[in-house]
């Protein structure tokens, strides 16, 4: 076994799927543990990995272990496993608010830790993952982890003090985007469009707009201005959004999100 997961939820499944699709690690070299039998069986059926109900089996089998349980369970899971972590083993975390310092204190010894913050678009190969590591992780080891994370989207190594900003900017933001798509579709339905068609038009517009930002390198404001003809329909929609506090609402929501992350 090479790669292990403690917890087999949606994010763990997204990571497994990306790794296996890209052929980076074979399914029979991945093991996942979960207290839920249904959760274990779901990933076993979907990806063909080994599964177990015993977290200790994962620690004993894998050289890299992803802690993919919810943040509130980190302390108890680490307490269960800390004495079994071997020298050279790499622990990869995906929990908001759990700093490298906090994690090191929980383990109580020198452990190689890579802290990450992925997001749910990883499930379709379009994730965005922020990464930072403690001093015990070598450059080659970090490159190996980045290769794993790169199988389901883009990665970026950042300073740890930005991790809470990442939570609000990419970790939690898919929820904001889904709300916007839903609102756009509701408006289209109100104007007579069938709902499935409305979701398709709205979602594709978001996808295409994001791709233009990434691929053209142009400022979002410049791209917005390209759509806004003088006296036209788009500038009128933009005027209403500004009047309703659209930008301010997004900014305040993200600041609130980051604050919660800091205090977890």
C-alpha positions in Angstrom: 0.0 0.0 0.0 1.3 3.5 -0.8 -1.6 5.9 0.0 -4.1 5.8 2.8 -7.2 7.7 3.7 -8.7 8.1 7.2 -12.3 8.9 6.2 -13.8 8.1 2.8 -16.3 11.0 2.2 -16.8 13.1 -0.9 -13.4 14.9 -0.8 -11.5 11.7 -0.2 -13.4 10.1 -3.1 -12.6 13.0 -5.3 -8.9 12.6 -4.5 -9.0 8.8 -5.1 -10.8 9.2 -8.3 -8.3 11.7 -9.7 -5.3 9.6 -8.7 -6.7 6.4 -10.3 -8.0 8.1 -13.5 -4.5 9.6 -14.0 -2.8 6.3 -13.3 -0.5 7.9 -10.7 -1.3 5.2 -8.1 -3.1 1.9 -8.8 -6.3 1.2 -6.9 -4.8 -1.8 -5.2 -2.1 0.5 -3.6 -4.8 2.7 -1.9 -6.5 1.9 1.3 -9.3 3.8 3.0 -10.8 3.5 6.5 -14.2 4.7 7.7 -16.4 4.0 10.6 -19.4 3.9 8.2 -19.7 0.7 6.4 -21.8 2.4 3.7 -19.0 4.9 3.2 -16.4 2.2 2.9 -18.4 0.2 0.4 -19.2 3.2 -1.7 -15.5 4.0 -2.4 -14.7 0.3 -2.8 -17.3 -0.1 -5.4 -16.5 3.1 -7.2 -12.7 2.9 -7.2 -11.8 -0.7 -6.4 -9.5 0.3 -3.4 -8.9 -1.7 -0.3 -11.2 -0.6 2.7 -11.2 -1.2 6.4 -13.0 -0.2 9.5 -9.6 0.1 11.4 -7.8 3.4 11.2 -4.6 1.8 12.5 -4.5 -0.5 9.5 -4.2 2.5 7.2 -1.3 4.0 9.3 0.5 0.6 9.2 0.0 0.1 5.4 0.6 3.5 3.8 3.6 5.8 3.5 1.3 8.8 2.9 -1.9 9.2 4.8 -4.7 11.7 4.1 -6.7 12.8 7.2 -10.0 13.2 5.4 -12.3 13.3 8.5 -14.3 16.4 9.5 -12.3 19.0 11.4 -14.0 18.3 14.7 -12.7 14.7 14.7 -9.1 15.6 14.0 -8.0 15.7 17.7 -9.5 12.3 18.5 -8.2 10.6 15.4 -4.7 11.9 15.9 -4.8 10.8 19.5 -5.6 7.3 18.3 -2.9 7.2 15.7 0.0 9.4 16.8 2.0 6.6 18.4 1.8 4.5 15.3 3.1 7.2 12.8 6.4 6.0 11.4 9.5 8.0 10.7 9.3 9.3 7.1 5.5 8.9 6.9 3.7 11.9 5.4 0.5 13.1 6.9 -1.7 15.2 4.5 -4.6 17.2 6.0 -7.6 18.8 4.4 -9.2 20.5 7.4 -9.8 24.3 7.6 -8.6 25.9 10.7 -6.1 23.2 11.7 -2.7 24.9 11.6 0.6 23.2 11.2 1.5 24.2 14.7 -1.7 22.8 16.1 -1.2 19.6 14.2 2.3 19.2 15.4 1.2 19.7 19.0 -1.4 17.0 18.6 1.1 14.5 17.4 3.6 15.5 20.1 6.6 14.6 18.0 8.3 15.4 14.7 6.0 14.4 11.9 6.1 15.3 8.3 2.8 17.3 7.7 1.4 18.8 4.5 -1.6 21.0 5.1 -3.9 21.4 2.1 -7.3 23.0 1.3 -9.0 21.5 -1.8 -12.5 22.2 -2.9 -15.4 20.0 -4.2 -14.9 20.7 -8.0 -12.1 18.2 -7.5 -14.9 15.7 -8.0 -14.9 16.6 -11.7 -11.2 17.2 -12.1 -11.4 21.0 -11.7 -10.3 21.4 -8.1 -8.2 24.2 -6.7 -5.9 23.1 -3.8 -3.7 25.3 -1.6 -0.7 23.6 0.0 1.8 24.4 2.7 4.2 22.1 4.6 6.1 22.0 7.8 9.9 22.1 8.0 10.3 18.3 8.1 8.9 17.8 4.6 11.6 17.8 1.9 11.2 19.5 -1.5 11.1 16.1 -3.2 8.4 14.9 -0.8 6.4 18.1 -1.3 6.7 17.6 -5.1 5.3 14.1 -4.7 2.3 15.4 -2.7 1.7 18.1 -5.3 1.7 15.5 -8.0 -1.0 13.6 -6.2 -3.1 16.7 -5.6 -2.6 17.8 -9.3 -4.5 14.7 -10.5 -7.8 16.4 -9.7 -7.1 20.1 -10.5 -4.7 22.9 -10.0 -2.4 23.4 -7.0 -0.6 26.3 -5.5 1.9 26.4 -2.7 1.2 29.3 -0.4 2.2 30.8 2.9 0.2 29.3 5.7 -1.1 32.7 6.9 -3.2 32.8 3.7 -4.9 29.5 4.2 -8.0 31.0 5.8 -8.3 33.3 2.8 -8.1 30.3 0.6 -11.0 28.8 2.5 -13.2 31.7 1.6 -11.9 32.2 -1.9 -11.9 28.6 -3.2 -12.7 26.2 -0.5 -16.2 27.4 0.4 -16.9 29.5 -2.8 -18.4 26.8 -4.9 -21.5 27.2 -2.6 -21.7 30.9 -3.5 -21.4 30.0 -7.2 -24.1 27.4 -7.0 -26.4 30.0 -5.3 -25.7 32.4 -8.2 -26.4 29.7 -10.8 -29.6 28.8 -9.0 -30.7 32.5 -8.8 -29.9 33.0 -12.5 -31.9 29.9 -13.4 -34.8 31.0 -11.3 -34.9 34.4 -13.1 -34.8 32.5 -16.5 -37.7 30.3 -15.4 -39.6 33.4 -14.3 -39.2 34.6 -17.9 -40.4 31.4 -19.4 -37.4 29.1 -19.8 -37.6 25.4 -18.8 -35.6 24.8 -15.6 -33.2 22.2 -17.0 -32.4 24.5 -19.9 -32.0 27.4 -17.5 -29.5 25.5 -15.4 -27.5 24.6 -18.5 -27.4 28.2 -19.8 -26.5 29.7 -16.4 -23.8 27.0 -15.5 -22.2 27.2 -18.9 -22.0 31.0 -18.7 -20.2 30.7 -15.4 -17.8 28.0 -16.7 -17.0 30.0 -19.8 -16.5 33.3 -17.9 -14.1 31.6 -15.5 -12.2 30.1 -18.3 -11.8 33.5 -20.0 -10.3 34.9 -16.8 -7.8 32.0 -16.5 -6.8 31.7 -20.2 -6.8 35.4 -21.3 -5.0 36.7 -18.2 -7.1 39.9 -18.5 -8.5 41.7 -15.5 -12.1 40.6 -14.7 -13.1 44.3 -14.8 -11.8 44.5 -18.4 -13.7 41.4 -19.4 -16.8 42.8 -17.8 -16.5 46.1 -19.7 -16.2 44.1 -23.0 -19.7 42.8 -22.4 -21.2 46.2 -21.4 -22.2 48.1 -24.5 -23.3 51.8 -24.1 -27.0 51.9 -23.2 -27.2 48.2 -23.5 -28.8 45.3 -21.6 -25.7 44.2 -19.7 -24.8 47.6 -18.2 -28.3 47.9 -16.9 -28.1 44.5 -15.2 -24.7 45.6 -13.7 -26.3 48.8 -12.5 -28.9 46.9 -10.6 -26.4 44.5 -9.1 -24.3 47.5 -7.9 -27.5 49.1 -6.5 -28.4 45.9 -4.6 -24.9 45.7 -3.1 -23.7 42.6 -5.0 -20.0 43.2 -4.6 -20.3 44.2 -0.9 -22.4 41.1 -0.2 -19.8 38.8 -1.7 -16.9 40.5 0.1 -18.7 40.5 3.5 -19.7 36.8 3.0 -16.1 35.8 2.3 -14.7 37.8 5.2 -17.2 36.1 7.5 -16.2 32.7 6.1 -12.4 33.4 6.7 -13.1 34.5 10.2 -14.9 31.3 11.1 -12.0 29.3 9.6 -9.5 31.2 11.7 -11.4 30.3 14.9 -12.0 26.6 14.2 
